[in-house]
């Protein structure tokens, strides 16, 4: 059985109360779920989507509340089934466009950029194979190993991936967003450069930054909801919310749930032996 943990988000609310200020708020009538780095863990994704569906139905049932799911990037690499994860996300994207499911937004992580860069220049971007690319290729039935640098072999792997990558997957990857802003929250993959306006953030920082973002205590233009840097538990701070719980290594996949002035964390745990 999949374990589901719910944890109240309280530190931001307590800070606002101490300062007699209004805490961050999601847009009226919208219930947002922001899912952290999946990294090929299809079983965890299935479980978390089921937990989100059950949570939303239990809380709102027939109420006129819009469910929005934001995926924070790094869908592929490292875990066992990157292709399966992209199959699910492509289906959700199609249902979202058709109005047949929840509204979904998909951010671009550094691992999606690495795959696209490998397709464009496999020799220059061969390092991707060493930090998850080999596992992604395996999910498409392509055998590779880490440490490959021979130009001919890199090009052959790129050609095999280009041949086996479904058109829907390539279109999905090409259309990923750098940032989503809703209410008092901004959703990015890695973080932002402190002191820089959101509209002036560099794509490299949105996908890769750690410092000085992680150690910054300054108030950002929005509360930043992000993944990229794994944490033992979803981390709640006054200026940011971190939801990458290292699914490929820990078996735990997390989402931040934001509704009005309320927020909480949902986490699912991989079945033992999976």
C-alpha positions as CSV (number, residue, x, y, z in Angstrom):
1,X,0.0,0.0,0.0
2,X,1.2,3.5,-0.8
3,X,1.6,5.7,2.2
4,X,0.3,9.3,2.0
5,X,1.4,11.9,4.5
6,X,-0.2,15.3,5.0
7,X,1.6,18.1,6.8
8,X,0.2,21.5,7.6
9,X,2.1,24.5,6.2
10,X,2.3,26.8,9.2
11,X,5.5,28.8,9.4
12,X,4.5,31.3,6.8
13,X,1.1,31.8,8.4
14,X,2.7,32.1,11.9
15,X,5.1,34.7,10.6
16,X,2.3,36.7,9.0
17,X,0.4,36.6,12.3
18,X,3.4,37.8,14.3
19,X,3.9,40.7,11.9
20,X,0.2,41.4,11.7
21,X,0.3,41.0,8.0
22,X,-1.6,39.2,5.4
23,X,0.0,35.9,4.5
24,X,0.5,34.7,0.9
25,X,-2.7,33.8,-0.9
26,X,-3.6,31.6,-3.9
27,X,-6.0,33.1,-6.4
28,X,-9.6,33.0,-5.3
29,X,-11.4,29.7,-6.3
30,X,-8.2,27.9,-7.3
31,X,-6.7,24.9,-5.5
32,X,-3.1,24.5,-6.6
33,X,-0.9,21.4,-6.3
34,X,2.8,21.8,-7.2
35,X,4.6,18.5,-7.7
36,X,8.3,18.2,-7.1
37,X,11.0,16.4,-9.2
38,X,9.7,13.0,-10.4
39,X,12.9,11.8,-12.1
40,X,11.5,8.7,-13.8
41,X,9.5,7.4,-10.8
42,X,6.3,6.6,-12.6
43,X,4.8,4.6,-9.7
44,X,5.3,7.5,-7.3
45,X,3.7,9.8,-9.8
46,X,0.7,7.6,-10.2
47,X,0.4,7.4,-6.4
48,X,0.7,11.2,-5.9
49,X,-1.9,11.9,-8.6
50,X,-4.3,9.5,-6.9
51,X,-3.7,11.2,-3.6
52,X,-4.3,14.6,-5.1
53,X,-7.5,13.5,-6.7
54,X,-8.7,12.0,-3.4
55,X,-7.7,15.1,-1.4
56,X,-9.4,17.4,-3.8
57,X,-12.6,15.4,-3.9
58,X,-12.8,15.0,-0.1
59,X,-12.4,18.8,0.5
60,X,-14.4,20.3,-2.3
61,X,-16.6,17.6,-3.9
62,X,-19.2,19.6,-5.9
63,X,-17.9,23.1,-5.0
64,X,-17.0,25.5,-7.7
65,X,-13.2,25.3,-7.2
66,X,-10.7,24.9,-10.0
67,X,-8.0,22.3,-9.5
68,X,-4.6,23.3,-11.0
69,X,-1.6,21.0,-11.0
70,X,1.8,22.5,-11.6
71,X,4.8,20.2,-12.4
72,X,8.1,21.8,-11.4
73,X,10.3,20.0,-13.8
74,X,12.9,17.2,-13.9
75,X,10.5,14.5,-15.0
76,X,13.2,12.3,-16.5
77,X,16.6,10.8,-15.7
78,X,17.9,8.7,-12.8
79,X,14.7,6.8,-12.1
80,X,13.6,3.6,-14.0
81,X,10.8,4.9,-16.2
82,X,11.3,8.3,-17.7
83,X,9.3,7.3,-20.8
84,X,6.4,6.2,-18.7
85,X,6.4,9.5,-16.8
86,X,6.3,11.4,-20.1
87,X,3.4,9.3,-21.3
88,X,1.4,10.3,-18.2
89,X,2.3,14.0,-18.5
90,X,1.5,14.1,-22.2
91,X,-1.9,12.6,-21.5
92,X,-2.5,15.1,-18.7
93,X,-1.5,17.9,-21.0
94,X,-3.9,16.8,-23.7
95,X,-6.7,16.5,-21.2
96,X,-5.9,19.9,-19.8
97,X,-6.1,21.5,-23.3
98,X,-9.3,19.7,-24.1
99,X,-10.9,20.7,-20.7
100,X,-11.4,17.1,-19.8
101,X,-9.2,17.1,-16.7
102,X,-7.5,19.5,-14.2
103,X,-5.7,22.5,-15.6
104,X,-2.0,21.5,-15.8
105,X,1.1,23.6,-16.2
106,X,4.5,22.1,-16.9
107,X,7.9,23.8,-16.1
108,X,11.2,23.0,-17.7
109,X,13.9,21.5,-15.4
110,X,17.6,21.3,-16.1
111,X,17.3,17.6,-17.0
112,X,14.8,18.3,-19.7
113,X,17.1,21.0,-21.1
114,X,20.0,18.5,-20.9
115,X,18.1,16.0,-23.0
116,X,17.2,18.6,-25.6
117,X,20.8,19.8,-25.7
118,X,22.0,16.2,-26.2
119,X,19.6,15.9,-29.2
120,X,21.1,19.1,-30.7
121,X,24.8,18.3,-30.0
122,X,25.5,14.9,-28.6
123,X,29.2,15.2,-28.5
124,X,29.3,18.5,-26.6
125,X,26.5,17.4,-24.3
126,X,27.7,13.8,-23.6
127,X,27.9,14.5,-19.9
128,X,24.2,14.1,-19.7
129,X,24.7,10.3,-20.0
130,X,26.5,10.4,-16.6
131,X,23.8,12.1,-14.6
132,X,20.7,10.3,-15.6
133,X,20.7,10.2,-19.4
134,X,21.7,6.6,-19.6
135,X,18.6,5.6,-17.5
136,X,16.4,7.7,-19.7
137,X,17.8,6.1,-22.9
138,X,17.2,2.6,-21.3
139,X,13.5,3.5,-20.8
140,X,13.3,3.9,-24.5
141,X,15.0,0.6,-25.1
142,X,18.4,2.1,-25.9
143,X,21.5,0.6,-24.2
144,X,24.1,3.1,-23.0
145,X,26.5,3.5,-20.1
146,X,27.9,6.4,-18.2
147,X,31.2,7.9,-19.3
148,X,30.7,7.6,-23.0
149,X,32.5,10.3,-24.9
150,X,33.5,8.8,-28.2
151,X,31.9,11.1,-30.9
152,X,30.6,8.3,-33.1
153,X,29.0,6.5,-30.2
154,X,27.4,9.7,-28.9
155,X,25.9,10.5,-32.3
156,X,24.6,7.0,-32.6
157,X,22.9,7.2,-29.3
158,X,21.4,10.6,-30.3
159,X,20.1,9.1,-33.5
160,X,18.5,6.2,-31.7
161,X,16.8,8.6,-29.2
162,X,15.6,10.8,-32.0
163,X,14.1,7.8,-33.8
164,X,12.4,6.3,-30.7
165,X,11.3,9.5,-29.0
166,X,7.5,9.8,-29.7
167,X,6.5,13.0,-31.4
168,X,4.2,13.8,-28.5
169,X,7.1,13.6,-26.1
170,X,9.3,15.9,-28.2
171,X,6.4,18.4,-28.6
172,X,5.8,18.3,-24.9
173,X,9.5,18.9,-24.1
174,X,9.7,21.8,-26.6
175,X,6.7,23.6,-25.0
176,X,7.8,23.5,-21.3
177,X,7.5,26.8,-19.4
178,X,10.2,28.6,-17.4
179,X,7.9,30.0,-14.7
180,X,4.3,30.2,-13.6
181,X,3.0,33.0,-11.4
182,X,-0.4,32.6,-9.6
183,X,-1.5,34.8,-6.8
184,X,1.2,35.4,-4.2
185,X,3.3,32.5,-5.5
186,X,5.8,32.0,-8.3
187,X,6.6,28.5,-9.4
188,X,10.0,27.7,-10.9
189,X,12.2,24.6,-11.1
190,X,15.3,25.6,-9.0
191,X,14.8,29.1,-7.6
192,X,15.5,32.7,-8.5
193,X,18.4,35.2,-8.3
194,X,17.6,37.2,-5.1
195,X,17.2,40.9,-5.7
196,X,16.3,40.5,-9.4
197,X,12.8,41.1,-10.7
198,X,10.9,38.0,-11.8
199,X,10.7,39.2,-15.4
200,X,14.4,39.7,-15.5
201,X,15.4,36.2,-14.2
202,X,17.8,34.2,-16.4
203,X,16.6,30.8,-17.6
204,X,19.8,29.2,-16.3
205,X,19.1,30.5,-12.8
206,X,15.4,29.4,-12.9
207,X,16.6,25.9,-13.8
208,X,19.9,25.5,-11.9
209,X,20.4,28.0,-9.1
210,X,21.2,26.9,-5.5
211,X,23.2,29.7,-3.9
212,X,22.6,32.5,-3.1
213,X,18.9,31.5,-3.4
214,X,18.8,28.7,-0.8
215,X,20.5,30.7,2.0
216,X,18.7,34.0,1.3
217,X,16.3,35.3,3.9
218,X,15.1,38.3,1.9
219,X,11.6,38.7,0.9
220,X,11.1,37.9,-2.8
221,X,8.4,39.4,-5.1
222,X,6.5,36.2,-4.6
223,X,6.8,33.2,-2.4
224,X,8.9,30.8,-4.5
225,X,7.7,27.2,-4.9
226,X,10.6,25.1,-6.3
227,X,12.3,21.7,-6.6
228,X,15.8,20.9,-7.9
229,X,17.6,20.7,-4.5
230,X,16.5,17.5,-2.6
231,X,15.4,17.9,1.0
232,X,14.6,15.2,3.6
233,X,11.1,16.6,4.0
234,X,9.3,19.4,2.1
235,X,10.8,22.6,3.5
236,X,8.6,25.5,4.5
237,X,10.2,28.9,4.9
238,X,8.7,32.4,4.8
239,X,10.1,33.2,1.4
240,X,10.1,29.8,-0.4
241,X,8.7,26.3,-0.4
242,X,10.9,23.4,-1.4
243,X,9.2,20.2,-2.6
244,X,12.0,18.0,-4.1
245,X,12.1,15.1,-1.7
246,X,14.5,13.0,-3.9
247,X,12.0,10.5,-5.3
248,X,14.5,8.5,-7.3
249,X,16.7,7.9,-4.2
250,X,14.1,8.0,-1.3
251,X,11.0,6.8,-2.9
252,X,9.1,9.9,-1.6
253,X,7.4,12.3,-4.0
254,X,5.9,15.5,-2.6
255,X,3.5,18.3,-3.7
256,X,2.7,21.6,-2.1
257,X,-1.1,22.3,-1.9
258,X,-2.1,26.0,-1.9
259,X,-5.7,27.1,-1.4
260,X,-6.6,30.6,-0.3
261,X,-4.5,31.4,2.8
262,X,-4.1,27.7,3.5
263,X,-1.3,25.4,2.5
264,X,-0.1,21.9,3.2
265,X,2.2,19.2,1.9
266,X,1.2,15.9,0.4
267,X,3.9,13.1,0.2
268,X,3.6,9.6,-1.1
269,X,6.0,6.8,-0.3
270,X,7.0,4.1,-2.8
271,X,5.9,0.6,-2.0
272,X,8.7,-1.5,-0.4
273,X,10.5,-3.6,-2.9
274,X,9.4,-1.6,-5.9
